[in-house]
Amino acid sequence: MTESRLQTNIKKALESEGCFVVKTDPPPKGLPDLLVVYSPGKHFWLEVKTAKGILSPPQKAFHRFIKDNHDETVYVVRSKTEALEILSLHTPERCSEVDSQAS
């Protein structure tokens, strides 16, 4: 599966969970692929990679910048299931619902 198709699948899965997802396409160098807003004022970033995909130097630099300056993590995911798992970390009250849908 291409990275672009994987991004689309992940975006649709998160939107079906009630999230607002912005696909940064084409993203400026280093900017993560998806911004996931899961509650008013609450969000996380996803960098989508294929099974063999690796982060570019600008991506690594942006991830460091976000962590160092905003205390946020950019999550690297390689599947829809991983993206839904990240959502469940941020919304523990929905864990069992997300787990049952990811199976």
All heavy atoms as an XYZ file, in Angstrom:
815
protein
N       0.851     -1.178      0.000
C       0.000      0.000      0.000
C       0.896      1.241      0.000
O       1.879      1.290      0.714
C      -0.903     -0.007      1.242
C      -1.810      1.195      1.335
S      -2.891      1.254      2.780
C      -3.833     -0.247      2.604
N       0.523      2.240     -0.786
C       1.315      3.470     -0.828
C       1.085      4.287      0.439
O       0.062      4.128      1.132
C       0.927      4.328     -2.040
O      -0.422      4.784     -1.866
C       1.091      3.576     -3.340
N       2.017      5.191      0.719
C       1.885      6.052      1.893
C       0.652      6.949      1.763
O      -0.080      7.157      2.732
C       3.152      6.887      2.063
C       3.185      7.644      3.369
C       4.506      8.330      3.613
O       5.531      7.633      3.725
O       4.511      9.576      3.681
N       0.398      7.441      0.570
C      -0.762      8.301      0.347
C      -2.072      7.556      0.630
O      -2.988      8.090      1.284
C      -0.752      8.814     -1.088
O      -1.881      9.607     -1.328
N      -2.182      6.328      0.164
C      -3.391      5.520      0.411
C      -3.533      5.207      1.895
O      -4.644      5.249      2.453
C      -3.321      4.225     -0.417
C      -4.559      3.395     -0.308
C      -5.716      4.052     -1.064
N      -6.915      3.279     -0.814
C      -8.099      3.803     -0.627
N      -8.285      5.097     -0.710
N      -9.131      3.042     -0.393
N      -2.417      4.910      2.556
C      -2.431      4.641      3.991
C      -2.899      5.880      4.760
O      -3.712      5.779      5.681
C      -1.038      4.191      4.448
C      -0.867      3.774      5.894
C      -1.826      2.658      6.282
C       0.581      3.339      6.135
N      -2.418      7.061      4.359
C      -2.860      8.309      4.991
C      -4.376      8.475      4.865
O      -5.053      8.814      5.838
C      -2.179      9.512      4.339
C      -0.738      9.667      4.659
C      -0.097     10.778      3.841
O      -0.778     11.594      3.212
N       1.220     10.803      3.835
N      -4.890      8.222      3.684
C      -6.333      8.344      3.449
C      -7.112      7.369      4.315
O      -8.136      7.739      4.925
C      -6.654      8.122      1.959
O      -5.960      9.121      1.190
C      -8.146      8.217      1.686
N      -6.667      6.127      4.415
C      -7.345      5.123      5.249
C      -7.336      5.532      6.718
O      -8.339      5.391      7.425
C      -6.699      3.752      5.079
C      -6.988      3.123      3.745
O      -7.855      3.576      3.003
N      -6.245      2.079      3.402
N      -6.199      6.017      7.189
C      -6.083      6.446      8.586
C      -6.983      7.653      8.837
O      -7.694      7.715      9.843
C      -4.610      6.744      8.934
C      -3.825      5.422      9.005
C      -4.497      7.527     10.239
C      -2.319      5.590      9.113
N      -6.967      8.612      7.925
C      -7.811      9.808      8.060
C      -9.278      9.406      8.174
O      -9.997      9.875      9.065
C      -7.584     10.734      6.867
C      -8.339     12.046      6.915
C      -7.971     12.907      5.699
C      -8.603     14.272      5.722
N     -10.043     14.295      5.616
N      -9.742      8.531      7.317
C     -11.142      8.087      7.350
C     -11.471      7.362      8.655
O     -12.542      7.558      9.233
C     -11.439      7.182      6.156
C     -11.535      7.926      4.852
C     -11.810      6.977      3.693
C     -11.885      7.713      2.372
N     -12.095      6.808      1.239
N     -10.558      6.516      9.116
C     -10.792      5.772     10.369
C     -10.908      6.721     11.553
O     -11.794      6.561     12.408
C      -9.674      4.760     10.605
N     -10.030      7.719     11.630
C     -10.078      8.675     12.736
C     -11.318      9.562     12.637
O     -11.941      9.877     13.656
C      -8.801      9.509     12.766
C      -7.541      8.733     13.159
C      -6.293      9.550     12.854
C      -7.587      8.324     14.620
N     -11.688      9.952     11.426
C     -12.907     10.750     11.266
C     -14.141      9.950     11.677
O     -15.079     10.512     12.251
C     -13.025     11.237      9.822
C     -12.028     12.330      9.495
C     -11.981     12.716      8.038
O     -12.410     11.915      7.168
O     -11.487     13.818      7.749
N     -14.134      8.654     11.441
C     -15.274      7.826     11.858
C     -15.366      7.732     13.378
O     -16.416      7.390     13.911
C     -15.199      6.428     11.232
O     -14.214      5.649     11.854
N     -14.273      8.078     14.066
C     -14.267      8.111     15.532
C     -14.635      9.495     16.065
O     -14.554      9.743     17.260
C     -12.882      7.708     16.062
C     -12.519      6.267     15.797
C     -13.424      5.307     16.536
O     -13.808      5.586     17.688
O     -13.776      4.273     15.942
N     -14.988     10.419     15.158
C     -15.404     11.748     15.575
C     -14.300     12.786     15.566
O     -14.509     13.918     16.012
N     -13.126     12.447     15.062
C     -12.016     13.394     15.015
C     -12.129     14.283     13.785
O     -12.710     13.905     12.777
C     -10.680     12.653     14.948
S     -10.332     11.635     16.392
N     -11.535     15.462     13.888
C     -11.351     16.352     12.749
C      -9.894     16.176     12.336
O      -8.990     16.378     13.148
C     -11.638     17.794     13.150
C     -11.335     18.792     12.071
C     -12.127     18.869     10.935
C     -10.262     19.648     12.190
C     -11.852     19.789      9.938
C      -9.979     20.575     11.202
C     -10.768     20.648     10.071
N      -9.657     15.759     11.095
C      -8.306     15.431     10.658
C      -7.925     16.303      9.464
O      -8.651     16.361      8.473
C      -8.186     13.941     10.267
C      -6.757     13.597      9.881
C      -8.656     13.053     11.417
N      -6.784     16.979      9.587
C      -6.260     17.809      8.517
C      -5.094     17.072      7.882
O      -4.135     16.712      8.571
C      -5.782     19.180      9.044
C      -5.171     20.006      7.924
C      -6.927     19.926      9.710
N      -5.196     16.826      6.584
C      -4.106     16.199      5.842
C      -3.263     17.317      5.244
O      -3.757     18.104      4.445
C      -4.655     15.281      4.750
C      -3.588     14.544      3.989
C      -4.206     13.560      3.006
C      -3.120     12.849      2.226
N      -3.675     11.922      1.241
N      -2.017     17.414      5.646
C      -1.127     18.470      5.169
C      -0.519     18.025      3.847
O       0.532     17.409      3.812
C      -0.037     18.766      6.210
O       0.668     17.569      6.508
C      -0.637     19.322      7.489
N      -1.230     18.328      2.759
C      -0.839     17.803      1.454
C      -0.805     18.903      0.407
O      -1.847     19.474      0.100
C      -1.833     16.725      1.037
C      -1.436     16.003     -0.220
O      -0.229     15.925     -0.503
O      -2.338     15.518     -0.922
N       0.340     19.210     -0.146
C       1.648     18.675      0.239
C       2.165     19.428      1.464
O       2.023     20.646      1.532
C       2.519     18.948     -0.983
C       1.922     20.172     -1.602
C       0.437     20.104     -1.297
N       2.709     18.702      2.400
C       3.189     19.368      3.609
C       4.501     20.114      3.347
O       5.295     19.697      2.517
C       3.430     18.216      4.586
C       3.702     17.043      3.708
C       2.898     17.262      2.454
N       4.712     21.230      4.048
C       6.040     21.840      4.003
C       7.065     20.830      4.524
O       6.704     19.936      5.296
C       5.922     23.032      4.948
C       4.460     23.302      5.054
C       3.781     21.969      4.873
N       8.298     20.953      4.106
C       9.321     19.985      4.515
C       9.307     19.768      6.024
O       9.406     20.720      6.793
C      10.705     20.469      4.101
C      11.055     20.139      2.686
C      12.548     20.315      2.486
C      12.963     19.944      1.112
N      13.122     18.560      0.857
N       9.151     18.518      6.416
C       9.223     18.143      7.825
C       7.904     18.124      8.565
O       7.785     17.476      9.592
N       6.897     18.851      8.074
C       5.608     18.896      8.767
C       4.951     17.525      8.698
O       4.907     16.907      7.641
C       4.701     19.947      8.123
C       3.407     20.260      8.860
C       3.719     20.977     10.175
C       2.521     21.145      8.000
N       4.430     17.017      9.824
C       3.777     15.699      9.813
C       2.591     15.652      8.840
O       2.010     16.676      8.491
C       3.316     15.516     11.258
C       4.226     16.382     12.052
C       4.495     17.573     11.169
N       2.229     14.441      8.442
C       1.184     14.233      7.443
C      -0.210     14.612      7.918
O      -1.004     15.135      7.142
C       1.164     12.756      7.016
C       2.464     12.336      6.377
O       2.920     13.031      5.447
O       3.028     11.312      6.812
N      -0.517     14.310      9.173
C      -1.880     14.511      9.675
C      -1.876     15.237     11.009
O      -1.082     14.916     11.905
C      -2.589     13.172      9.859
C      -2.728     12.272      8.629
C      -3.325     10.925      9.025
C      -3.573     12.929      7.553
N      -2.775     16.195     11.149
C      -3.060     16.836     12.422
C      -4.428     16.321     12.840
O      -5.411     16.498     12.113
C      -3.088     18.359     12.283
C      -3.558     19.141     13.505
C      -2.624     18.911     14.694
C      -3.679     20.615     13.176
N      -4.498     15.670     13.992
C      -5.731     15.040     14.464
C      -6.265     15.823     15.658
O      -5.629     15.865     16.710
C      -5.474     13.562     14.872
C      -6.768     12.913     15.343
C      -4.835     12.796     13.724
N      -7.418     16.453     15.476
C      -8.086     17.173     16.559
C      -9.178     16.251     17.085
O     -10.117     15.917     16.369
C      -8.683     18.506     16.061
C      -9.362     19.241     17.209
C      -7.598     19.368     15.419
N      -9.031     15.807     18.330
C      -9.967     14.820     18.870
C     -10.925     15.394     19.903
O     -11.854     14.725     20.337
C      -9.218     13.616     19.442
C      -8.270     13.946     20.558
C      -8.671     13.892     21.888
C      -6.951     14.301     20.292
C      -7.807     14.189     22.912
C      -6.071     14.586     21.310
C      -6.500     14.540     22.615
O      -5.622     14.839     23.623
N     -10.697     16.627     20.306
C     -11.562     17.297     21.264
C     -11.228     18.784     21.153
O     -10.117     19.129     20.740
C     -11.259     16.764     22.667
O     -12.136     17.287     23.612
N     -12.137     19.675     21.508
C     -11.814     21.101     21.396
C     -10.500     21.440     22.120
O     -10.335     21.139     23.296
C     -13.003     21.799     22.056
C     -14.136     20.845     21.838
C     -13.510     19.472     21.976
N      -9.571     21.990     21.377
C      -8.286     22.392     21.958
C      -7.305     21.255     22.168
O      -6.231     21.467     22.712
N      -7.636     20.032     21.750
C      -6.762     18.882     21.978
C      -6.462     18.203     20.639
O      -7.374     17.933     19.864
C      -7.394     17.899     22.954
C      -7.596     18.522     24.326
C      -8.143     17.534     25.300
C      -8.321     18.222     26.651
N      -8.613     17.275     27.691
N      -5.197     17.929     20.428
C      -4.790     17.360     19.149
C      -3.509     16.547     19.312
O      -2.858     16.597     20.349
C      -4.552     18.480     18.129
C      -3.383     19.331     18.484
N      -3.483     20.401     19.333
C      -2.083     19.257     18.123
C      -2.300     20.946     19.486
N      -1.420     20.276     18.767
N      -3.174     15.823     18.262
C      -1.866     15.187     18.152
C      -1.495     15.109     16.678
O      -2.334     15.269     15.797
C      -1.803     13.811     18.840
C      -2.792     12.793     18.338
C      -2.490     11.968     17.265
C      -4.016     12.622     18.975
C      -3.389     11.013     16.820
C      -4.923     11.664     18.543
C      -4.598     10.865     17.458
N      -0.216     14.895     16.432
C       0.324     14.820     15.080
C       0.635     13.382     14.715
O       1.126     12.628     15.551
C       1.632     15.600     14.984
C       1.537     17.067     15.220
C       1.715     17.721     16.418
C       1.289     18.080     14.249
N       1.581     19.070     16.234
C       1.323     19.316     14.908
C       1.044     18.049     12.879
C       1.120     20.524     14.259
C       0.847     19.254     12.221
C       0.880     20.470     12.900
N       0.386     13.023     13.454
C       0.764     11.700     12.950
C       1.646     11.840     11.720
O       1.328     12.593     10.802
C      -0.470     10.881     12.555
C      -1.389     10.397     13.657
C      -2.545      9.605     13.053
C      -0.640      9.545     14.664
N       2.729     11.111     11.727
C       3.570     10.939     10.546
C       3.292      9.530     10.049
O       3.488      8.565     10.785
C       5.045     11.097     10.902
C       5.973     10.998      9.723
C       5.780     12.153      8.754
O       5.794     13.325      9.181
O       5.605     11.856      7.558
N       2.790      9.403      8.838
C       2.409      8.105      8.290
C       3.549      7.580      7.420
O       4.045      8.285      6.538
C       1.113      8.219      7.457
C       0.739      6.872      6.867
C      -0.026      8.774      8.322
N       3.952      6.352      7.698
C       5.017      5.702      6.934
C       4.578      4.296      6.548
O       3.829      3.643      7.275
C       6.314      5.602      7.756
C       6.977      6.934      8.032
C       7.509      7.521      6.759
C       8.158      8.861      6.950
N       8.417      9.532      5.687
N       5.073      3.845      5.413
C       4.853      2.453      5.024
C       5.740      1.577      5.897
O       6.561      2.074      6.678
C       5.216      2.241      3.543
O       6.601      2.524      3.363
C       4.365      3.114      2.635
N       5.606      0.282      5.745
C       6.387     -0.654      6.559
C       7.889     -0.394      6.455
O       8.624     -0.546      7.434
C       6.079     -2.092      6.154
N       8.357      0.020      5.279
C       9.787      0.249      5.074
C      10.162      1.732      5.095
O      11.334      2.072      4.942
C      10.219     -0.356      3.742
C      10.088     -1.867      3.716
C      10.534     -2.428      2.394
C      10.355     -3.942      2.374
N      10.771     -4.523      1.099
N       9.185      2.605      5.289
C       9.442      4.040      5.254
C      10.293      4.519      6.420
O      10.204      3.985      7.526
N      11.121      5.516      6.163
C      11.968      6.102      7.211
C      11.759      7.610      7.233
O      11.351      8.214      6.239
C      13.457      5.766      6.997
C      13.939      6.288      5.641
C      13.714      4.278      7.141
C      15.427      6.192      5.430
N      12.053      8.215      8.372
C      11.927      9.656      8.508
C      13.072     10.357      7.785
O      14.224      9.934      7.881
C      11.949     10.058      9.985
C      10.775      9.602     10.838
C      11.024      9.936     12.301
C       9.484     10.247     10.371
N      12.733     11.447      7.111
C      13.758     12.270      6.461
C      14.406     13.178      7.510
O      13.828     13.406      8.585
C      13.116     13.125      5.367
O      12.276     14.109      5.950
N      15.579     13.722      7.228
C      16.190     14.664      8.177
C      15.279     15.846      8.524
O      15.172     16.199      9.713
C      17.477     15.096      7.462
C      17.851     13.891      6.643
C      16.513     13.367      6.150
N      14.553     16.474      7.550
C      13.641     17.555      7.950
C      12.502     17.074      8.868
O      12.076     17.802      9.763
C      13.074     18.071      6.624
C      14.092     17.708      5.598
C      14.662     16.397      6.080
N      12.028     15.857      8.666
C      10.983     15.323      9.549
C      11.521     15.136     10.957
O      10.868     15.515     11.937
C      10.443     14.001      8.999
C       9.591     14.186      7.761
C       9.252     12.889      7.070
O      10.014     11.926      7.097
N       8.094     12.863      6.421
N      12.712     14.564     11.074
C      13.327     14.384     12.400
C      13.508     15.729     13.091
O      13.240     15.864     14.288
C      14.670     13.672     12.271
C      14.552     12.220     11.879
C      15.929     11.600     11.703
C      15.833     10.162     11.229
N      17.164      9.566     11.000
N      13.950     16.736     12.336
C      14.165     18.068     12.911
C      12.848     18.676     13.388
O      12.786     19.267     14.479
C      14.838     18.978     11.885
N      11.780     18.537     12.598
C      10.490     19.091     13.004
C       9.966     18.379     14.241
O       9.444     19.013     15.155
C       9.461     19.013     11.875
C       8.176     19.723     12.209
C       8.042     21.072     11.967
C       7.121     19.050     12.807
C       6.872     21.747     12.300
C       5.947     19.705     13.140
C       5.825     21.066     12.887
N      10.097     17.067     14.290
C       9.639     16.305     15.460
C      10.369     16.786     16.716
O       9.747     16.958     17.772
C       9.882     14.814     15.254
C       9.055     14.222     14.144
N       8.933     12.867     13.980
C       8.326     14.784     13.153
C       8.161     12.620     12.927
N       7.786     13.770     12.417
N      11.683     17.004     16.601
C      12.478     17.507     17.730
C      11.994     18.904     18.132
O      11.859     19.208     19.322
C      13.958     17.562     17.345
C      14.827     16.633     18.114
C      16.323     16.786     17.854
N      16.711     17.326     16.560
C      16.897     16.617     15.454
N      16.728     15.322     15.461
N      17.268     17.204     14.332
N      11.764     19.764     17.135
C      11.292     21.125     17.405
C       9.975     21.109     18.173
O       9.811     21.828     19.153
C      11.133     21.891     16.088
C      10.471     23.228     16.255
C      11.200     24.335     16.668
C       9.106     23.380     16.014
C      10.589     25.571     16.843
C       8.486     24.612     16.183
C       9.228     25.708     16.600
N       9.022     20.308     17.722
C       7.710     20.215     18.386
C       7.864     19.727     19.825
O       7.245     20.252     20.741
C       6.762     19.274     17.594
C       6.296     19.963     16.319
C       5.572     18.827     18.408
C       5.344     21.114     16.529
N       8.715     18.727     20.024
C       8.926     18.177     21.375
C       9.611     19.203     22.273
O       9.189     19.449     23.393
C       9.759     16.886     21.288
C       9.997     16.233     22.620
C       8.709     15.735     23.210
C       8.938     14.996     24.490
N       7.691     14.761     25.216
N      10.682     19.809     21.766
C      11.469     20.738     22.579
C      10.747     22.045     22.876
O      10.906     22.609     23.959
C      12.795     21.056     21.888
C      13.722     19.850     21.797
O      13.458     18.826     22.475
O      14.707     19.932     21.031
N       9.958     22.541     21.935
C       9.347     23.857     22.091
C       7.885     23.844     22.496
O       7.373     24.846     22.980
C       9.496     24.656     20.792
C      10.950     24.970     20.512
O      11.540     25.801     21.194
N      11.536     24.292     19.555
N       7.211     22.728     22.288
C       5.780     22.664     22.603
C       5.396     21.448     23.427
O       4.215     21.223     23.677
C       4.961     22.687     21.295
C       5.190     23.933     20.507
N       4.636     25.134     20.839
C       5.961     24.165     19.408
C       5.028     26.064     19.975
N       5.840     25.499     19.103
N       6.380     20.648     23.805
C       6.168     19.442     24.615
C       5.092     18.537     24.015
O       4.231     18.013     24.707
C       5.823     19.807     26.057
C       6.003     18.619     26.993
O       6.859     17.752     26.710
O       5.281     18.543     28.005
N       5.136     18.393     22.693
C       4.224     17.503     21.986
C       5.031     16.413     21.289
O       6.186     16.611     20.948
C       3.419     18.266     20.926
C       2.459     19.265     21.510
C       1.600     19.913     20.446
O       1.461     19.357     19.346
O       1.061     20.991     20.721
N       4.386     15.299     21.064
C       5.016     14.182     20.369
C       4.373     14.025     19.003
O       3.159     14.138     18.871
C       4.822     12.883     21.177
O       5.431     13.048     22.461
C       5.440     11.698     20.467
N       5.203     13.760     18.009
C       4.703     13.373     16.693
C       4.804     11.853     16.647
O       5.872     11.289     16.820
C       5.536     13.992     15.553
C       5.009     13.514     14.208
C       5.514     15.516     15.637
N       3.687     11.198     16.452
C       3.651      9.743     16.417
C       3.868      9.250     14.986
O       3.232      9.744     14.061
C       2.310      9.217     16.923
C       2.010      9.608     18.349
C       1.245     10.728     18.629
C       2.512      8.856     19.405
C       0.972     11.090     19.936
C       2.247      9.215     20.719
C       1.475     10.335     20.979
O       1.204     10.693     22.270
N       4.744      8.276     14.837
C       4.951      7.632     13.545
C       4.107      6.366     13.538
O       4.258      5.515     14.414
C       6.440      7.297     13.317
C       6.628      6.587     11.974
C       7.284      8.570     13.369
N       3.198      6.280     12.568
C       2.317      5.114     12.481
C       2.464      4.469     11.113
O       2.762      5.127     10.123
C       0.835      5.476     12.755
C       0.659      5.973     14.175
C       0.315      6.503     11.764
N       2.231      3.175     11.098
C       2.370      2.403      9.867
C       1.092      1.649      9.494
O       1.079      0.868      8.569
C       3.544      1.437     10.002
C       4.851      2.175     10.221
C       6.038      1.283     10.436
N       7.204      2.056     10.805
C       7.981      2.718      9.954
N       7.717      2.702      8.678
N       9.023      3.396     10.379
N       0.014      1.914     10.265
C      -1.255      1.247      9.976
C      -2.405      2.022     10.616
O      -2.208      2.838     11.521
C      -1.248     -0.184     10.533
O      -1.274     -0.156     11.953
N      -3.605      1.717     10.144
C      -4.821      2.290     10.717
C      -4.948      1.862     12.180
O      -5.323      2.664     13.040
C      -6.025      1.829      9.894
C      -7.352      2.300     10.399
C      -8.481      1.980      9.444
C      -8.676      0.488      9.287
N      -9.880      0.150      8.506
N      -4.605      0.608     12.467
C      -4.686      0.106     13.839
C      -3.791      0.907     14.774
O      -4.202      1.283     15.875
C      -4.312     -1.394     13.891
O      -5.236     -2.112     13.061
C      -4.372     -1.936     15.303
N      -2.568      1.196     14.334
C      -1.668      2.001     15.169
C      -2.232      3.398     15.412
O      -2.145      3.923     16.529
C      -0.288      2.108     14.514
C       0.520      0.845     14.595
C       1.892      0.980     13.956
O       2.286      2.083     13.517
O       2.583     -0.040     13.903
N      -2.826      4.000     14.390
C      -3.413      5.330     14.554
C      -4.557      5.310     15.563
O      -4.668      6.199     16.420
C      -3.900      5.859     13.208
N      -5.393      4.292     15.499
C      -6.497      4.175     16.458
C      -5.977      3.911     17.869
O      -6.567      4.367     18.851
C      -7.470      3.085     16.010
C      -8.280      3.416     14.754
C      -9.052      2.193     14.270
C      -9.213      4.591     14.982
N      -4.862      3.201     17.991
C      -4.249      2.983     19.302
C      -3.758      4.304     19.891
O      -3.908      4.549     21.092
C      -3.111      1.972     19.201
C      -3.587      0.551     18.977
C      -2.458     -0.424     18.662
O      -1.282     -0.009     18.548
O      -2.767     -1.618     18.512
N      -3.171      5.161     19.057
C      -2.732      6.477     19.526
C      -3.941      7.291     19.987
O      -3.904      7.939     21.035
C      -1.961      7.241     18.418
C      -0.710      6.477     17.991
C      -1.627      8.664     18.863
C       0.287      6.208     19.073
N      -5.018      7.252     19.237
C      -6.239      7.943     19.656
C      -6.696      7.436     21.017
O      -7.066      8.225     21.887
C      -7.348      7.755     18.620
C      -8.711      8.352     18.983
C      -8.619      9.868     19.159
C      -9.749      7.985     17.936
N      -6.633      6.130     21.246
C      -7.085      5.578     22.533
C      -6.194      6.028     23.685
O      -6.664      6.151     24.815
C      -7.186      4.060     22.466
O      -5.919      3.457     22.439
N      -4.910      6.314     23.415
C      -4.027      6.849     24.458
C      -4.489      8.242     24.902
O      -4.345      8.604     26.062
C      -2.587      6.951     23.952
C      -1.833      5.664     23.687
C      -0.474      5.974     23.066
C      -1.656      4.875     24.972
N      -5.021      9.000     23.971
C      -5.461     10.361     24.250
C      -6.894     10.427     24.747
O      -7.304     11.440     25.316
C      -5.306     11.231     22.996
C      -3.885     11.519     22.672
N      -3.214     12.606     23.180
C      -2.986     10.840     21.927
C      -1.972     12.592     22.745
N      -1.803     11.526     21.983
N      -7.657      9.375     24.521
C      -9.058      9.349     24.933
C      -9.340      8.023     25.630
O     -10.039      7.163     25.098
C      -9.996      9.524     23.718
O      -9.704      8.492     22.768
C      -9.822     10.871     23.056
N      -8.787      7.827     26.838
C      -8.910      6.520     27.499
C     -10.337      6.049     27.720
O     -10.599      4.856     27.739
C      -8.178      6.714     28.835
C      -7.887      8.151     28.956
C      -8.063      8.796     27.623
N     -11.279      6.983     27.829
C     -12.674      6.576     28.036
C     -13.231      5.869     26.805
O     -14.238      5.186     26.880
C     -13.554      7.779     28.394
C     -13.737      8.808     27.292
C     -12.566      9.771     27.114
O     -11.578      9.680     27.853
O     -12.650     10.619     26.191
N     -12.546      5.996     25.667
C     -13.006      5.353     24.444
C     -12.173      4.122     24.100
O     -12.362      3.524     23.059
C     -12.927      6.343     23.281
C     -13.906      7.480     23.436
C     -13.681      8.577     22.455
N     -13.630      8.100     21.087
C     -13.406      8.884     20.066
N     -13.222     10.158     20.231
N     -13.373      8.395     18.839
N     -11.252      3.722     24.972
C     -10.341      2.616     24.658
C     -11.066      1.341     24.239
O     -10.727      0.750     23.228
C      -9.426      2.291     25.843
S      -8.102      3.474     26.031
N     -12.032      0.931     25.013
C     -12.679     -0.344     24.697
C     -13.439     -0.248     23.368
O     -13.448     -1.181     22.590
C     -13.623     -0.760     25.820
O     -14.606      0.233     26.019
N     -14.030      0.906     23.105
C     -14.744      1.102     21.838
C     -13.776      1.061     20.654
O     -14.026      0.387     19.668
C     -15.452      2.461     21.873
C     -16.217      2.791     20.617
C     -16.834      4.168     20.692
O     -17.215      4.600     21.789
O     -16.941      4.809     19.634
N     -12.628      1.734     20.776
C     -11.637      1.745     19.698
C     -11.033      0.360     19.524
O     -10.870     -0.120     18.415
C     -10.540      2.806     19.981
C      -9.393      2.657     18.989
C     -11.134      4.201     19.904
N     -10.716     -0.317     20.637
C     -10.113     -1.655     20.556
C     -11.036     -2.625     19.819
O     -10.594     -3.416     19.016
C      -9.803     -2.203     21.954
C      -8.622     -1.496     22.590
O      -7.858     -0.836     21.848
O      -8.461     -1.607     23.814
N     -12.330     -2.552     20.089
C     -13.248     -3.487     19.445
C     -13.383     -3.198     17.954
O     -13.555     -4.108     17.156
C     -14.616     -3.450     20.124
O     -15.239     -2.208     19.904
N     -13.255     -1.938     17.544
C     -13.374     -1.582     16.134
C     -12.090     -1.866     15.367
O     -12.128     -2.123     14.175
C     -13.749     -0.114     15.985
C     -15.158      0.147     16.430
C     -15.527      1.602     16.287
O     -14.789      2.391     15.734
N     -16.686      1.955     16.788
N     -10.949     -1.839     16.035
C      -9.671     -2.084     15.362
C      -9.456     -3.566     15.083
O      -8.662     -3.937     14.233
C      -8.513     -1.537     16.204
N     -10.169     -4.402     15.772
C      -9.989     -5.857     15.606
C     -10.580     -6.365     14.322
O     -11.465     -5.853     13.754
C     -10.641     -6.594     16.766
O     -10.060     -6.186     17.971
